[in-house]
Amino acid sequence: MTSGRILTADEEIRSVLSTAKSIAVLGLSPKPDRDSFQVAAYLQQHGYRIIPVRPAQAEILGEKAYASLDTVPETVDIIDVFRSPDQVLPHAREALRLKPKVFWMQEGIENHEAAALLNAAAIHVVMNRCIKREHVRLGL
């Protein structure tokens, strides 16, 4: 099995964002003033299918919401994480079942233990980068 890597190069990020179709947004807030909502709305407006992952929500941005990654019934290309760094490792373990191409930790979020676990399972990782800012910066 090929191992995953921590992606940092522009061409790697561009490739991920150009080929992804579905993004599970972990910690997606239903409140429009929150960063997670604004980022997810932007991604949705740019053609990505958003899968909200947020307990106690039935729907966000017109999409069925799931209580946890364990309850998402389909594979996804990217898991975009809006959780504090100390809460990431359990979510990384949940992500192993979904086998996303990329586990993306938003700006301000880094967890090297989670990254190592995911990389060992051939899942690439992006840390401490805003997916929306990267999408805009790379002209996608």
DOPAGU-817932 format. One record per residue (C-alpha): x, y, z. Coordinates in Angstrom, 2 decimals, always signed. Example, Ala and Ser with C-alpha at 12.3 -4.5 7.8 and 13.67 -1.06 7.14 Angstrom:
REM DOPAGU-817932
+---------+---------+---------+
|    east |   north |      up |
+---------+---------+---------+
|  +12.30 |   -4.50 |   +7.80 |
|  +13.67 |   -1.06 |   +7.14 |
+---------+---------+---------+
//
This chain:
REM DOPAGU-817932
+---------+---------+---------+
|    east |   north |      up |
+---------+---------+---------+
|   +0.00 |   +0.00 |   +0.00 |
|   +1.28 |   +3.45 |   -0.86 |
|   +1.51 |   +5.78 |   +2.09 |
|   -0.07 |   +9.15 |   +2.26 |
|   +1.88 |  +12.35 |   +2.71 |
|   +1.48 |  +15.79 |   +4.18 |
|   +0.75 |  +17.94 |   +1.13 |
|   +2.35 |  +21.38 |   +0.99 |
|   +3.28 |  +22.11 |   -2.63 |
|   +0.97 |  +24.27 |   -4.73 |
|   +0.75 |  +21.63 |   -7.47 |
|   -0.37 |  +19.01 |   -4.93 |
|   -3.02 |  +21.30 |   -3.45 |
|   -4.19 |  +22.33 |   -6.95 |
|   -4.49 |  +18.68 |   -7.99 |
|   -6.54 |  +17.81 |   -4.91 |
|   -8.91 |  +20.75 |   -5.32 |
|   -9.24 |  +20.23 |   -9.09 |
|  -10.21 |  +16.57 |   -8.85 |
|  -12.31 |  +16.50 |   -5.66 |
|  -16.07 |  +16.40 |   -6.00 |
|  -17.33 |  +15.76 |   -2.45 |
|  -16.21 |  +17.39 |   +0.79 |
|  -17.39 |  +16.35 |   +4.24 |
|  -17.15 |  +19.45 |   +6.43 |
|  -16.53 |  +18.33 |  +10.00 |
|  -17.76 |  +20.88 |  +12.53 |
|  -19.86 |  +22.80 |   +9.99 |
|  -21.83 |  +25.43 |  +11.89 |
|  -25.40 |  +26.25 |  +10.83 |
|  -24.67 |  +29.92 |  +11.69 |
|  -23.93 |  +32.04 |   +8.59 |
|  -21.45 |  +34.27 |  +10.46 |
|  -19.12 |  +31.34 |  +11.26 |
|  -16.02 |  +30.59 |   +9.20 |
|  -17.05 |  +26.96 |   +8.65 |
|  -20.39 |  +28.03 |   +7.17 |
|  -18.80 |  +30.66 |   +4.93 |
|  -16.12 |  +28.26 |   +3.68 |
|  -18.65 |  +25.48 |   +3.02 |
|  -21.01 |  +27.89 |   +1.22 |
|  -18.11 |  +29.08 |   -0.96 |
|  -17.12 |  +25.50 |   -1.81 |
|  -20.73 |  +24.61 |   -2.60 |
|  -21.02 |  +27.65 |   -4.88 |
|  -17.91 |  +26.42 |   -6.70 |
|  -19.39 |  +23.05 |   -7.55 |
|  -18.35 |  +20.81 |   -4.67 |
|  -20.90 |  +18.58 |   -2.99 |
|  -20.89 |  +19.47 |   +0.70 |
|  -21.64 |  +16.84 |   +3.33 |
|  -22.21 |  +18.57 |   +6.68 |
|  -20.98 |  +16.72 |   +9.78 |
|  -22.44 |  +18.31 |  +12.88 |
|  -24.35 |  +16.67 |  +15.77 |
|  -27.94 |  +17.77 |  +16.40 |
|  -28.40 |  +19.25 |  +12.91 |
|  -30.74 |  +17.74 |  +10.32 |
|  -29.61 |  +19.93 |   +7.43 |
|  -27.09 |  +22.68 |   +6.69 |
|  -26.78 |  +24.54 |   +3.38 |
|  -29.61 |  +22.41 |   +1.96 |
|  -27.69 |  +19.17 |   +2.54 |
|  -28.51 |  +16.36 |   +4.97 |
|  -26.23 |  +16.64 |   +8.00 |
|  -24.64 |  +13.69 |   +9.79 |
|  -23.87 |  +13.45 |  +13.50 |
|  -20.35 |  +12.08 |  +12.97 |
|  -18.02 |  +10.79 |  +10.29 |
|  -19.06 |   +7.30 |  +11.40 |
|  -22.60 |   +7.97 |  +10.16 |
|  -21.65 |   +9.33 |   +6.70 |
|  -22.84 |   +6.54 |   +4.37 |
|  -20.58 |   +7.24 |   +1.39 |
|  -16.97 |   +7.86 |   +0.57 |
|  -15.82 |  +11.44 |   +0.21 |
|  -12.85 |  +13.00 |   -1.54 |
|  -11.90 |  +15.44 |   +1.24 |
|  -12.70 |  +15.72 |   +4.92 |
|  -12.39 |  +19.40 |   +5.83 |
|  -11.88 |  +19.77 |   +9.58 |
|  -13.11 |  +22.66 |  +11.71 |
|  -12.23 |  +21.26 |  +15.15 |
|   -9.60 |  +22.20 |  +17.70 |
|   -6.25 |  +20.39 |  +17.32 |
|   -6.81 |  +18.33 |  +20.49 |
|  -10.09 |  +16.97 |  +19.05 |
|   -8.65 |  +15.88 |  +15.69 |
|   -7.20 |  +12.45 |  +16.52 |
|  -10.56 |  +10.73 |  +17.24 |
|  -11.90 |  +12.16 |  +13.98 |
|   -8.84 |  +10.91 |  +12.12 |
|   -9.62 |   +7.42 |  +13.45 |
|  -13.21 |   +7.77 |  +12.20 |
|  -11.90 |   +8.94 |   +8.82 |
|  -10.04 |   +5.68 |   +8.29 |
|  -13.34 |   +3.96 |   +7.41 |
|  -14.25 |   +6.58 |   +4.80 |
|  -10.81 |   +6.49 |   +3.14 |
|  -10.91 |  +10.06 |   +1.81 |
|   -8.16 |  +11.12 |   -0.55 |
|   -7.34 |  +14.01 |   +1.78 |
|   -7.93 |  +14.91 |   +5.44 |
|   -7.71 |  +18.71 |   +5.47 |
|   -7.15 |  +20.57 |   +8.75 |
|   -8.17 |  +24.21 |   +8.45 |
|   -5.98 |  +27.19 |   +9.24 |
|   -4.76 |  +27.08 |  +12.85 |
|   -5.24 |  +23.31 |  +13.11 |
|   -2.31 |  +20.90 |  +13.21 |
|   -2.14 |  +17.42 |  +14.69 |
|   +0.94 |  +15.43 |  +13.72 |
|   -0.20 |  +12.25 |  +15.48 |
|   -3.41 |  +12.27 |  +13.42 |
|   -1.40 |  +13.01 |  +10.27 |
|   +0.89 |  +10.03 |  +10.88 |
|   -2.09 |   +7.72 |  +11.47 |
|   -3.78 |   +8.90 |   +8.26 |
|   -0.57 |   +8.81 |   +6.19 |
|   +0.02 |   +5.21 |   +7.29 |
|   -3.44 |   +4.40 |   +5.85 |
|   -2.53 |   +6.05 |   +2.49 |
|   -4.58 |   +9.18 |   +3.22 |
|   -2.95 |  +12.50 |   +2.37 |
|   -3.10 |  +15.35 |   +4.88 |
|   -3.15 |  +19.13 |   +4.62 |
|   -2.61 |  +21.07 |   +7.84 |
|   -2.98 |  +24.70 |   +8.87 |
|   -4.42 |  +25.92 |   +5.56 |
|   -7.82 |  +27.35 |   +4.72 |
|   -9.32 |  +25.36 |   +1.85 |
|  -11.24 |  +28.43 |   +0.60 |
|   -8.14 |  +30.65 |   +0.65 |
|   -6.14 |  +27.99 |   -1.18 |
|   -8.89 |  +27.64 |   -3.79 |
|   -8.90 |  +31.40 |   -4.37 |
|   -5.10 |  +31.77 |   -4.25 |
|   -4.57 |  +29.02 |   -6.81 |
|   -7.13 |  +30.56 |   -9.16 |
|   -9.48 |  +27.62 |   -9.16 |
+---------+---------+---------+
//
